[in-house]
Amino acid sequence: MSKRKLSRRALVRILSFSAAALVALSLFSAVCWGHLQAFRRQTAVDADRAFEETVGALNDLSESLEKSRYAGDGPMCAKVCAEIYADAGRAGTALSALPFSTVEMEELKRFISLSGDYAYTLCREAAEQGLTEEQRGNLTALSETAAELAESLRAMHGDLRDGVLTMDSREKQVANILDEAPAFLSARLGDYARDFPAAQELRYHGQYSARDKEKAQPADEAQARELAAALLGCEPGDLEIAARFEDQRRLLLAKDGKTVTVTASGIESLRDSRLVSESRLSDGEAKAAAEEALRELGYEGLCWEESAHRGNVLELRGSAETDGVAGLDHEITVSVALDDGTIVSLDLSAAGGEEETDDWPLSAEEAKAMVPTGLHLRHVRRVTIAGADGRSLACWELDCLDDSGKCVRIYVNAQSGKQEEILIG
């Protein structure tokens, strides 16, 4: 009898606890659903704001580009170019913030980036002598394209506000359960971008300049094996082909966790996946080991610019000196294991190429006279650095310290005498 009362009491408790748990779970689900709905609303608001910002920035970009038609003196031309650069940066950022991305939109992004980059490279020259007719014509052509783009996006923004278009969500759409799939903004923008004219080819000293496309030579497998085997100290037949990149004309050869990338120009990189568990070598011994390995590859007269410890590995960054000129734009990066001095990482992708550095109209004394007030010159040397368009620029490097002891390096163009770059730290 007592046993049946206990069972009945236990059953009541179980039912009570289950009901309480169900109520708690229901309340928790309701709260979570509320938070999810609030998150969705906020995401939709943010997406709409991003598109509105894109439309506004493109409209401003179009107007800034149009101003170049009427800008007269140098300071005004430079001011207009600065506005174009700022508006292009804002438009590119806003476009990237949209909750979708399509392949077709890449041409829109490239146009915006080209407009900003081209104007940026004109600022200094325009401030001194204004815009040339060719430069003004290029900016006018960009202005016409930007105006068309801004007008099209304004129309899409109107359709979005009127409910004709639906802003995309980052959540996956389940279109097959809907009676009629909505017209999403991404589809309309993608259709427009598909017919968008390719950004015009401009030749200028900048990142998006039209360049002569040289046909890369294919990497010869036999030669690649010989080069990689010499670097790894093994026989060519011991190497396995890990991958082929036909478009980039590269071969990846592997052995015992080491991978060597080879092109028709020679060794490009080395990666060793082994774990370096201890340090037995000094930094000097590690640098000597790196120099010996690079000497075997034909790189001599190295000047180490920076070194840093990454666990039990010493990472070195440097460049080769030719006739007293350090090629900072042909950087070499190498990492040495501090247990046995072997190379665990090597990057020679930027190391190739030789530049003519005979023409140095600006003397060292003239360069020294350009040290800004408040800096104390420590050292001056001849270097080459990469310009905005990737070409080498002959410069004087002014290695200075400020009053707090912070390092400031200023690079002065050896021909024009203008500052090209400033690095701090």
Secondary structure, DSSP 8 states (H G I E B T S, - for coil): -HHHHHHHHHHHHHHHHHHHHHHHHHHHHHHHHHHHHHHHHHHHHHHHHHHHHHHHHHHHHHHHHHHTTT--SHHHHHHHHHHHHHHHHHHHHHHHTSS---TTHHHHHHHHHHHHHHHHHHHHHHHHH---HHHHHHHHHHHHHHHHHHHHHHHHHHHHHHTSSB---SS---GGGSSS---BHHHHHHHHHHTS-------SSSTT------------HHHHHHHHHHHHTS-GGG-EEEEEETTTTEEEEEETTEEEEEETTEEEEEEE--------S-HHHHHHHHHHHHHHTT--SEEEEEEEEETTEEEEEEEEEETTEEETTS-EEEEEETTT--EEEEE-TTT----------S-HHHHHTT--TT-EEEEEEEEEEE-TTS-EEEEEEEEEE-TTS-EEEEEEETTT--EEEEEE-
